[in-house]
């Protein structure tokens, strides 16, 4: 069963280029360890909610943009092995994050419904 790691990240809007450069260096490491796809999506139409929203979830400030990202894996076992290997990768650990990692939210999710063109 497919597995997805999801992330919501507050990034200083002025640091967009640094964030993109970081993603271009780090994201291929996930692919090298079995990820099927890595997506980094820069917030464009992220409305404020009445009760909660993406910005409040990560305590984003007015000078930050919310990034929504995910990594697709073939299954949880591949993901778990990859994360263990990546965490022991000195180069990956040394990579400075161009955002406040303490306010990033993330989690792993088992894919239970997938609809693709040509199905159904």
C-alpha positions in Angstrom: 0.0 0.0 0.0 1.4 3.5 -0.9 2.6 5.7 1.9 2.8 9.5 2.0 4.7 11.9 4.3 3.0 15.3 4.4 4.5 18.6 5.5 3.2 22.1 6.2 6.1 24.6 6.5 6.2 28.4 7.2 8.9 30.0 5.1 10.0 33.6 5.1 8.7 34.9 1.8 12.0 36.7 1.2 13.7 33.3 1.5 11.8 31.6 -1.3 15.0 31.2 -3.5 17.0 29.7 -0.5 14.1 27.3 0.1 14.0 26.2 -3.5 17.8 25.7 -3.5 17.5 23.7 -0.3 14.7 21.5 -1.8 16.7 20.9 -5.0 19.7 19.6 -2.9 17.7 17.6 -0.4 14.7 16.1 -2.3 16.9 13.9 -4.6 18.2 12.2 -1.5 14.6 10.9 -0.9 14.4 9.6 -4.5 17.8 7.8 -4.0 16.3 6.0 -1.1 13.2 4.8 -2.8 10.7 7.7 -2.8 8.5 7.8 -5.9 8.0 11.5 -6.0 8.7 14.7 -3.9 6.5 17.7 -4.3 7.1 21.2 -2.8 4.2 23.6 -3.3 4.6 27.3 -2.6 1.4 28.8 -1.1 -0.6 30.9 -3.6 -4.2 30.7 -2.7 -4.2 29.9 1.1 -7.2 31.6 2.6 -7.6 32.4 6.3 -10.2 30.2 7.9 -12.8 31.0 10.6 -11.6 28.4 13.1 -8.2 27.2 11.7 -6.2 27.2 8.5 -2.7 26.4 7.2 -1.1 29.6 8.4 -2.4 29.2 11.9 -1.4 25.6 12.0 2.2 26.6 11.7 2.0 30.0 13.4 3.0 31.7 10.1 3.6 35.4 10.3 2.7 38.1 7.8 6.2 37.9 6.2 5.9 34.1 5.7 4.4 31.9 3.0 3.0 28.5 3.8 4.6 25.6 1.9 2.6 22.3 1.4 4.9 19.4 0.6 4.7 15.6 0.4 6.8 12.6 -0.4 5.2 9.6 -2.0 6.6 6.1 -1.1 5.8 2.7 -2.4 5.0 1.6 1.2 5.8 2.3 4.8 8.7 -0.2 5.0 10.6 1.6 2.2 9.8 5.0 3.9 11.0 3.8 7.3 14.3 2.3 5.9 14.9 5.5 3.9 14.3 7.8 6.9 16.7 5.8 9.0 19.4 6.0 6.3 18.8 9.7 5.6 19.0 10.5 9.3 22.4 8.9 9.5 23.6 10.8 6.3 26.0 13.4 7.6 25.5 15.7 4.6 21.8 15.6 4.9 21.9 16.4 8.6 24.4 19.2 8.0 22.1 20.9 5.5 20.7 24.1 7.1 16.9 24.5 6.9 15.8 27.8 5.5 12.7 27.8 7.7 11.7 27.3 11.4 11.6 23.5 11.7 10.0 23.8 15.1 6.8 25.2 13.5 6.7 22.7 10.6 4.0 20.1 11.0 4.4 16.7 9.4 3.1 13.1 9.5 3.0 9.8 7.7 -0.1 8.6 6.1 -1.3 5.3 4.5 -2.9 6.0 1.2 -6.4 4.6 1.3 -8.0 6.0 -1.8 -6.2 7.0 -5.0 -8.0 8.1 -8.2 -6.0 8.6 -11.3 -6.9 9.3 -15.0 -8.1 6.2 -16.8 -9.6 4.6 -13.7 -13.2 3.9 -13.1 
